[in-house]
Amino acid sequence: MYKNFCFIILIFVTLIVFCPATAEAAEEDIVILNIDGPIVPVVERYVNRGLSQAEKMNARACVIALNTSGGLYSTTQGIVQEIMNSNVPVIVYVSPSGGWAGSAGTFITISAHVAAMAPGSRIGAAHPVGSGGQELSPVQNKKITEDAAAWARSIAQTRNRNVEKAALAVNESKSFTAREALDDNLIDLYVRDLKTLVTEVHGRQVTLGNGENLLLKTAGAGLLQVEMTFKEKFLFKVSNPNLMYLLLILGILGLVLEFSNPGLFFPGIIGGISLLLSLYSVGTLNASWSGVLLIMLAFGLFLAEIFLTSFGILTIGGIASLFFGSMFLFGQNALGMQVSFGLIAVVVLCVTAIMLFVVYAVIKAHRNRVATGWESFEGSKVTTLTKLDPKGKVLFFGERWNAVSEENVLEPGIEAIIIRVEGLTLYVKKKNE
């Protein structure tokens, strides 16, 4: 018993001795966050979680590796606010080579304590855009542009960056290469990789959100990659505007197929799941419901074409509704985020081709006279059982029928075809060889 007690005490003392060393090792870490895609709400939650983890572990810095073409204005404001008020130094690194801090990414980059870019990357084009890349109305354009420009100037002033160049990125959609951004004092460093970045920022002084001036000590620090959780990755994927658009089209198309062919189940199941996922993305991305409703109307018109047969009129209306609905999906809340016009063109052309085929098939079916009852006998083959001179008997579908020859006398065993039917009498003629 005494030996067991001593063993427990020894373990306890060992933990006390080594725990501080473990905590001190954690302070050596630099937290790395990776953003590669649109700036959407799940990205804001990911950045917030990463910064919180960095603060809890007393990390030396948090690096955000950024590559984005834009995102939601409200989400961008949230991320910038978190960076500006962070008590851990935040370094935004626009990478890899060829990467982009477009639109929303411009605000995030210039808000960092240290901003860096990789060779071949670019920054800017932060002018708000309308749906489908179209310009906003004059009043809307003036309001949103002036607000965004004032915000860019405010961030630049706080971080001692070039206020005029930051405003140009908004007012004139100005873009800058990595080298130009460095020369114009929009960023602090031009580095090739993350390892070089960690070395280069060592010794720089930054001011944290609590007002504390801190000297960065990043040389030799370990790098801790904080990845998105499975849930965050999934929500991030479905929050992509292009994927949202495809899910919406696939969802509605699946339901249309199910309604037009009840009992298939598979199109209905896939369509229902896709539609629900797309509607989640619509809400997350603040997409325009007028655009969504126009797309739904388009497929409603396509479905009506199948049952009502307008000989293409409903299809033309559906194609127009699909095109304009696709273009109107995103409004002024988006900073450089929209559905690819190329994707819209491909979808509209494919749907148009399918519907033209359907309309052609329907028109062709209506032009062909449907034969029912006695009319369906015309052209059918019979075999003479007796001599037709001109009357006699023939065998038709295993039954004996009264028949009349419309031409010459037909001997027994001759193949003939039915010309017409009157009552229970078949009028036939000899089959041409």
C-alpha positions as CSV (number, residue, x, y, z in Angstrom):
1,M,0.0,0.0,0.0
2,Y,2.8,2.4,0.9
3,K,4.6,1.7,-2.4
4,N,1.4,2.3,-4.4
5,F,0.9,5.6,-2.5
6,C,4.5,6.7,-3.3
7,F,4.0,5.8,-6.9
8,I,0.9,8.0,-7.2
9,I,2.7,10.9,-5.5
10,L,5.6,10.5,-8.0
11,I,3.2,10.6,-11.0
12,F,1.5,13.7,-9.5
13,V,4.8,15.5,-9.0
14,T,5.9,14.6,-12.5
15,L,2.8,16.1,-14.0
16,I,3.3,19.3,-12.0
17,V,6.9,19.6,-13.3
18,F,6.2,18.9,-16.9
19,C,2.8,20.6,-17.4
20,P,4.3,24.1,-17.4
21,A,6.8,23.0,-20.1
22,T,3.9,21.7,-22.2
23,A,2.0,25.0,-21.9
24,E,5.2,27.0,-22.7
25,A,5.6,24.8,-25.9
26,A,2.1,25.7,-27.0
27,E,3.1,29.4,-26.9
28,E,5.6,28.7,-29.6
29,D,2.8,27.9,-32.1
30,I,1.6,30.1,-34.9
31,V,-2.0,29.2,-35.9
32,I,-2.7,28.9,-39.6
33,L,-6.1,29.3,-41.1
34,N,-6.9,28.6,-44.8
35,I,-9.6,30.4,-46.7
36,D,-9.8,29.4,-50.4
37,G,-13.2,30.4,-51.8
38,P,-16.0,32.9,-51.3
39,I,-16.4,34.9,-48.0
40,V,-19.6,33.4,-46.6
41,P,-21.0,33.1,-43.0
42,V,-19.3,29.7,-42.3
43,V,-15.9,31.4,-43.1
44,E,-16.6,34.0,-40.4
45,R,-17.4,31.3,-37.9
46,Y,-14.2,29.5,-38.9
47,V,-12.1,32.6,-38.5
48,N,-13.7,33.4,-35.1
49,R,-13.0,29.9,-33.9
50,G,-9.4,30.1,-35.1
51,L,-8.7,33.4,-33.5
52,S,-10.3,32.2,-30.2
53,Q,-8.1,29.1,-30.2
54,A,-5.1,31.3,-30.9
55,E,-5.9,33.5,-27.9
56,K,-6.6,30.6,-25.6
57,M,-3.2,29.0,-26.4
58,N,-1.4,32.3,-26.3
59,A,-0.1,31.9,-29.8
60,R,2.5,34.2,-31.2
61,A,0.4,35.0,-34.2
62,C,-2.5,33.8,-36.4
63,V,-1.8,33.6,-40.2
64,I,-4.8,33.7,-42.6
65,A,-3.8,32.2,-46.0
66,L,-6.3,33.9,-48.2
67,N,-7.4,33.3,-51.8
68,T,-10.9,34.6,-52.7
69,S,-12.7,36.4,-55.4
70,G,-15.1,38.1,-53.1
71,G,-18.1,37.5,-50.8
72,L,-20.9,38.9,-48.7
73,Y,-20.5,42.5,-47.5
74,S,-22.0,41.8,-44.1
75,T,-19.8,38.7,-43.6
76,T,-16.7,40.7,-44.6
77,Q,-17.6,43.3,-42.1
78,G,-17.8,40.7,-39.3
79,I,-14.4,39.2,-40.2
80,V,-12.7,42.6,-40.4
81,Q,-14.1,43.5,-37.1
82,E,-12.8,40.3,-35.5
83,I,-9.3,41.0,-37.0
84,M,-9.2,44.6,-35.9
85,N,-10.2,43.8,-32.3
86,S,-8.0,40.6,-32.0
87,N,-5.6,40.4,-29.1
88,V,-3.5,38.0,-31.2
89,P,-1.5,39.4,-34.1
90,V,-3.2,38.6,-37.4
91,I,-1.2,38.1,-40.5
92,V,-3.1,37.9,-43.8
93,Y,-1.1,36.2,-46.6
94,V,-2.6,36.3,-50.1
95,S,-1.4,33.0,-51.6
96,P,-0.5,30.8,-53.4
97,S,1.2,32.3,-56.3
98,G,-1.6,33.5,-58.7
99,G,-4.0,33.9,-55.7
100,W,-6.4,36.8,-55.4
101,A,-7.6,39.0,-52.6
102,G,-10.5,40.2,-54.7
103,S,-13.3,42.5,-53.6
104,A,-14.1,41.3,-50.0
105,G,-10.6,39.9,-49.8
106,T,-9.2,43.5,-50.2
107,F,-10.9,44.7,-47.0
108,I,-9.7,41.6,-45.1
109,T,-6.1,41.9,-46.3
110,I,-5.6,45.6,-45.4
111,S,-7.3,45.1,-42.0
112,A,-4.5,42.7,-40.9
113,H,-1.7,43.7,-38.5
114,V,0.6,42.5,-41.2
115,A,-0.4,42.0,-44.8
116,A,1.7,40.0,-47.2
117,M,1.3,38.7,-50.7
118,A,2.9,35.9,-52.8
119,P,4.4,36.6,-56.2
120,G,1.9,36.5,-59.0
121,S,-1.0,37.3,-56.6
122,R,-3.2,40.4,-56.9
123,I,-5.5,42.5,-54.8
124,G,-8.4,44.9,-55.4
125,A,-11.5,45.3,-57.6
126,A,-13.6,46.0,-54.5
127,H,-16.4,47.9,-56.2
128,P,-19.8,46.5,-55.2
129,V,-21.6,44.9,-58.1
130,G,-25.2,44.2,-59.0
131,S,-26.8,41.0,-59.9
132,G,-25.1,39.1,-62.6
133,G,-22.2,41.7,-62.6
134,Q,-24.6,44.5,-63.7
135,E,-24.2,48.0,-62.3
136,L,-26.6,49.1,-59.5
137,S,-29.1,51.9,-60.0
138,P,-27.5,55.4,-59.6
139,V,-28.8,55.9,-56.0
140,Q,-28.0,52.4,-54.8
141,N,-24.6,52.6,-56.5
142,K,-23.7,55.9,-54.8
143,K,-24.8,54.8,-51.3
144,I,-23.1,51.4,-51.3
145,T,-19.9,52.7,-53.0
146,E,-19.5,55.6,-50.7
147,D,-20.0,53.4,-47.6
148,A,-17.5,50.8,-48.9
149,A,-15.0,53.5,-49.8
150,A,-15.3,55.2,-46.4
151,W,-14.8,51.9,-44.7
152,A,-11.7,51.1,-46.8
153,R,-10.2,54.5,-45.9
154,S,-10.9,54.0,-42.3
155,I,-9.2,50.5,-42.2
156,A,-6.2,51.9,-44.1
157,Q,-5.9,54.8,-41.7
158,T,-6.0,52.5,-38.7
159,R,-3.3,50.3,-40.2
160,N,-1.2,53.1,-41.6
161,R,-1.7,52.0,-45.1
162,N,-2.2,54.0,-48.3
163,V,-5.7,55.6,-47.9
164,E,-6.0,56.8,-51.5
165,K,-5.1,53.5,-53.1
166,A,-7.5,51.6,-50.8
167,A,-10.3,54.0,-51.9
168,L,-9.4,53.5,-55.6
169,A,-9.9,49.8,-55.2
170,V,-13.5,50.6,-54.3
171,N,-14.4,53.7,-56.3
172,E,-12.7,52.6,-59.6
173,S,-12.4,48.8,-59.1
174,K,-8.6,49.3,-59.2
175,S,-6.5,46.1,-58.9
176,F,-2.9,45.9,-57.9
177,T,-0.2,43.2,-58.4
178,A,1.6,42.0,-55.4
179,R,4.6,44.2,-56.2
180,E,2.5,47.3,-56.9
181,A,0.6,46.8,-53.6
182,L,3.9,46.7,-51.8
183,D,5.2,49.8,-53.5
184,D,1.9,51.6,-52.8
185,N,1.9,50.7,-49.1
186,L,-1.2,48.6,-49.3
187,I,0.7,45.6,-47.9
188,D,3.8,45.1,-45.8
189,L,5.6,42.1,-47.4
190,Y,6.2,40.3,-50.6
191,V,7.2,36.8,-49.8
192,R,7.3,33.5,-51.7
193,D,6.1,31.0,-49.1
194,L,4.8,30.7,-45.6
195,K,8.1,29.7,-44.1
196,T,9.7,32.9,-45.4
197,L,6.8,34.9,-44.2
198,V,7.2,33.7,-40.6
199,T,10.9,34.7,-40.7
200,E,10.3,38.1,-42.3
201,V,7.6,39.3,-39.8
202,H,9.9,38.5,-36.8
203,G,10.7,41.7,-35.0
204,R,7.8,43.8,-36.4
205,Q,5.8,45.8,-33.9
206,V,2.0,45.7,-34.0
207,T,-0.8,47.2,-32.0
208,L,-3.4,44.7,-30.8
209,G,-7.1,45.2,-30.3
210,N,-6.6,46.0,-26.6
211,G,-4.2,48.8,-27.4
212,E,-1.1,46.8,-26.4
213,N,2.0,47.3,-28.6
214,L,3.6,43.9,-29.2
215,L,6.9,42.9,-30.8
216,L,6.4,39.8,-33.0
217,K,8.6,36.9,-32.2
218,T,7.9,34.4,-34.9
219,A,11.3,33.1,-35.8
220,G,11.6,29.4,-35.1
221,A,8.0,29.0,-34.0
222,G,6.0,25.9,-34.9
223,L,3.0,26.1,-37.3
224,L,-0.3,24.7,-36.2
225,Q,-2.8,24.1,-39.0
226,V,-6.4,24.7,-37.8
227,E,-8.6,23.2,-40.5
228,M,-12.4,23.5,-40.9
229,T,-14.4,20.9,-39.2
230,F,-16.4,18.4,-41.4
231,K,-19.5,20.4,-40.9
232,E,-17.8,23.7,-41.8
233,K,-16.3,22.2,-44.9
234,F,-19.6,20.8,-46.0
235,L,-21.4,24.1,-45.4
236,F,-18.6,26.0,-47.1
237,K,-18.9,23.8,-50.2
238,V,-22.7,24.2,-50.6
239,S,-22.3,27.9,-50.0
240,N,-20.4,28.3,-53.2
241,P,-22.6,30.4,-55.6
242,N,-21.9,28.1,-58.6
243,L,-22.7,25.0,-56.6
244,M,-25.8,26.6,-55.2
245,Y,-27.0,27.4,-58.7
246,L,-26.4,23.8,-59.9
247,L,-28.2,22.3,-56.9
248,L,-31.1,24.6,-57.5
249,I,-31.4,23.6,-61.2
250,L,-30.9,19.9,-60.4
251,G,-33.4,20.0,-57.6
252,I,-36.2,21.6,-59.6
253,L,-35.4,19.4,-62.7
254,G,-35.6,16.3,-60.5
255,L,-39.0,17.3,-59.1
256,V,-40.3,18.1,-62.6
257,L,-39.2,14.6,-63.8
258,E,-40.9,13.0,-60.9
259,F,-44.2,15.0,-61.4
260,S,-44.3,14.2,-65.1
261,N,-43.5,10.5,-64.5
262,P,-44.9,9.6,-61.1
263,G,-43.4,6.5,-59.5
264,L,-39.8,6.9,-60.6
265,F,-38.8,8.0,-57.0
266,F,-35.1,8.4,-57.7
267,P,-35.4,11.8,-59.5
268,G,-37.8,13.0,-56.8
269,I,-35.5,12.0,-54.0
270,I,-32.4,13.5,-55.5
271,G,-34.3,16.6,-56.6
272,G,-35.8,17.1,-53.1
273,I,-32.4,16.8,-51.4
274,S,-30.7,19.1,-53.9
275,L,-33.5,21.7,-53.7
276,L,-33.3,21.8,-49.9
277,L,-29.5,22.2,-49.9
278,S,-29.8,24.9,-52.5
279,L,-32.4,26.8,-50.4
280,Y,-30.1,26.6,-47.4
281,S,-27.4,28.3,-49.6
282,V,-29.9,30.8,-50.9
283,G,-30.6,31.9,-47.3
284,T,-26.9,31.8,-46.3
285,L,-25.7,33.8,-49.4
286,N,-28.6,36.3,-49.2
287,A,-29.4,35.4,-52.8
288,S,-32.3,37.3,-54.5
289,W,-35.6,35.4,-54.0
290,S,-36.9,37.1,-57.2
291,G,-34.2,35.2,-59.1
292,V,-35.0,31.9,-57.4
293,L,-38.8,32.4,-58.2
294,L,-38.0,33.2,-61.8
295,I,-36.0,29.9,-62.1
296,M,-38.9,28.0,-60.5
297,L,-41.4,29.6,-62.8
298,A,-39.2,28.6,-65.8
299,F,-39.4,24.9,-64.9
300,G,-43.1,25.3,-64.2
301,L,-43.6,26.6,-67.7
302,F,-41.5,23.7,-69.1
303,L,-43.7,21.2,-67.2
304,A,-46.9,23.0,-68.5
305,E,-45.5,22.6,-72.1
306,I,-45.4,18.8,-71.7
307,F,-49.1,18.6,-70.6
308,L,-50.7,21.6,-72.4
309,T,-48.8,21.6,-75.7
310,S,-48.5,25.3,-76.6
311,F,-46.2,24.3,-79.5
312,G,-43.2,26.1,-78.0
313,I,-44.7,29.3,-76.6
314,L,-44.5,28.1,-73.0
315,T,-40.9,26.9,-73.7
316,I,-39.8,30.3,-75.0
317,G,-41.2,31.9,-71.8
318,G,-39.5,29.3,-69.7
319,I,-36.1,29.9,-71.3
320,A,-36.4,33.7,-70.8
321,S,-37.5,33.2,-67.2
322,L,-34.5,30.8,-66.6
323,F,-32.0,33.2,-68.1
324,F,-33.1,36.3,-66.2
325,G,-33.6,34.4,-63.0
326,S,-30.1,33.1,-63.2
327,M,-28.7,36.6,-63.7
328,F,-30.7,38.1,-60.9
329,L,-29.6,35.7,-58.2
330,F,-27.2,38.0,-56.5
331,G,-27.7,41.7,-55.7
332,Q,-25.9,44.6,-54.0
333,N,-25.1,42.6,-50.9
334,A,-22.4,40.7,-52.8
335,L,-18.8,42.0,-53.1
336,G,-17.6,40.3,-56.3
337,M,-19.6,37.1,-55.7
338,Q,-21.9,35.9,-58.4
339,V,-22.8,32.8,-60.5
340,S,-20.3,32.3,-63.4
341,F,-21.9,33.6,-66.6
342,G,-20.3,30.7,-68.5
343,L,-22.1,28.3,-66.2
344,I,-25.4,30.1,-66.7
345,A,-24.9,30.0,-70.5
346,V,-24.1,26.2,-70.4
347,V,-27.2,25.5,-68.2
348,V,-29.5,27.6,-70.3
349,L,-28.3,26.1,-73.6
350,C,-28.6,22.5,-72.3
351,V,-32.1,23.1,-70.9
352,T,-33.1,24.8,-74.2
353,A,-31.8,21.8,-76.2
354,I,-33.7,19.4,-74.0
355,M,-37.0,21.4,-74.2
356,L,-36.7,21.8,-78.0
357,F,-36.4,18.1,-78.4
358,V,-39.5,17.6,-76.1
359,V,-41.5,20.2,-78.1
360,Y,-40.5,18.5,-81.4
361,A,-41.6,15.1,-80.1
362,V,-44.9,16.5,-78.9
363,I,-45.6,18.3,-82.2
364,K,-44.7,15.2,-84.2
365,A,-47.0,13.1,-82.1
366,H,-49.9,15.5,-82.6
367,R,-49.4,15.6,-86.3
368,N,-49.7,11.8,-86.6
369,R,-53.3,10.6,-86.7
370,V,-54.0,8.2,-83.9
371,A,-55.7,5.0,-85.1
372,T,-58.1,3.4,-82.7
373,G,-61.0,0.9,-83.1
374,W,-61.7,-0.3,-86.6
375,E,-59.2,2.2,-88.0
376,S,-56.4,0.4,-86.4
377,F,-57.1,-2.6,-88.7
378,E,-56.2,-0.7,-91.9
379,G,-52.9,-1.9,-93.4
380,S,-53.0,-5.2,-91.4
381,K,-52.3,-8.5,-93.1
382,V,-54.9,-11.3,-93.7
383,T,-54.9,-14.7,-95.4
384,T,-57.7,-15.8,-97.7
385,L,-59.5,-19.0,-96.5
386,T,-61.9,-19.2,-99.4
387,K,-62.0,-17.8,-102.9
388,L,-62.8,-14.1,-102.9
389,D,-65.0,-13.4,-106.0
390,P,-65.4,-10.8,-104.7
391,K,-66.8,-12.1,-101.4
392,G,-65.4,-14.8,-99.2
393,K,-63.7,-15.6,-95.9
394,V,-60.2,-14.5,-94.6
395,L,-58.2,-15.4,-91.5
396,F,-57.4,-12.3,-89.3
397,F,-55.8,-12.7,-85.9
398,G,-56.9,-16.4,-85.7
399,E,-60.5,-15.5,-86.5
400,R,-62.7,-16.0,-89.6
401,W,-64.0,-12.7,-91.1
402,N,-66.2,-11.9,-94.0
403,A,-64.2,-10.2,-96.7
404,V,-64.6,-8.5,-100.0
405,S,-61.8,-8.2,-102.6
406,E,-61.5,-4.7,-104.0
407,E,-59.5,-5.8,-107.0
408,N,-59.2,-9.1,-108.8
409,V,-60.4,-12.5,-107.7
410,L,-58.2,-13.8,-104.8
411,E,-57.6,-17.5,-104.6
412,P,-57.4,-19.3,-101.2
413,G,-54.1,-19.0,-99.3
414,I,-53.3,-15.6,-100.7
415,E,-51.9,-12.8,-98.4
416,A,-53.8,-9.6,-98.6
417,I,-54.0,-6.3,-96.7
418,I,-57.0,-4.6,-95.2
419,I,-58.1,-1.4,-97.0
420,R,-61.0,-0.4,-94.9
421,V,-63.6,-1.9,-92.5
422,E,-67.4,-1.5,-92.9
423,G,-69.3,-3.1,-90.1
424,L,-68.0,-6.7,-89.7
425,T,-66.8,-6.9,-93.3
426,L,-63.1,-6.4,-94.3
427,Y,-62.3,-4.9,-97.6
428,V,-59.0,-6.2,-98.8
429,K,-56.6,-6.2,-101.8
430,K,-53.7,-8.4,-102.7
431,K,-50.5,-7.6,-100.9
432,N,-47.9,-6.3,-103.3
433,E,-44.7,-8.4,-103.4
